[in-house]
Every structure is written in structure tokens, then in C-alpha cells.
Amino acid sequence: MGIIRTLKQAKRIVVIVVGYTILIIGIALMVLPGPAFIVIPVGLGILATELVWARKLVDKFKGRFDAMRDAARAKKARRQERK
């Protein structure tokens, strides 16, 4: 039973290291050429599988994204009604 706990801890460490690495690369891409707006959410998504603060941040961004998407759809519908 001790090995199962150790494997869970090892998996968690790997997920956290990979998540932080991708997040740091995304932050670097904010000043370097590259798709930071894609890489940062991927890193946060990976971290969210293990860390509560990352899950809360992802949920907050999802809420904002959903609101922006709904507003854009409503604006598009109003434009089509005018035609």
C-alpha cells in the first residue's frame, strides 16, 4: 500500500512540474513571439487538476469567456435582425 501512495505523489509532482513549465513558457511568450493566449490557459488547466488556486482561476476565466461569447452572439443576432 505504501507504493500506491508514492506513485500518487510522483504523479502529482510530475503534473505540477509540467504545468508550471508550460505556464512559465506561456508567460515568456507574452514578450516573445508566440501564442501566449493559448499556452497560458493550457498550463493553468494542467495545474488545475492538482491545485485548488489554479482551478479557481480557470473557473473565473471560463466565466468571463462565456460572458464575452454570449455578448458576441447577442450582438451578431442583433445585426442579423437588422438586415
C-alpha positions, 0 to 999 in steps of 0.5 A: 500500500505504501507504493500506491501512495508514492506513485500518487505523489510522483504523479502529482509532482510530475503534473505540477512540474509540467504545468508550471513549465508550460505556464512559465513558457506561456508567460515568456511568450507574452514578450516573445513571439508566440501564442501566449493566449493559448499556452497560458490557459493550457498550463493553468488547466494542467495545474488545475487538476492538482491545485485548488488556486489554479482551478479557481482561476480557470473557473473565473476565466471560463466565466468571463469567456462565456460572458464575452461569447454570449455578448458576441452572439447577442450582438451578431443576432442583433445585426442579423435582425437588422438586415 
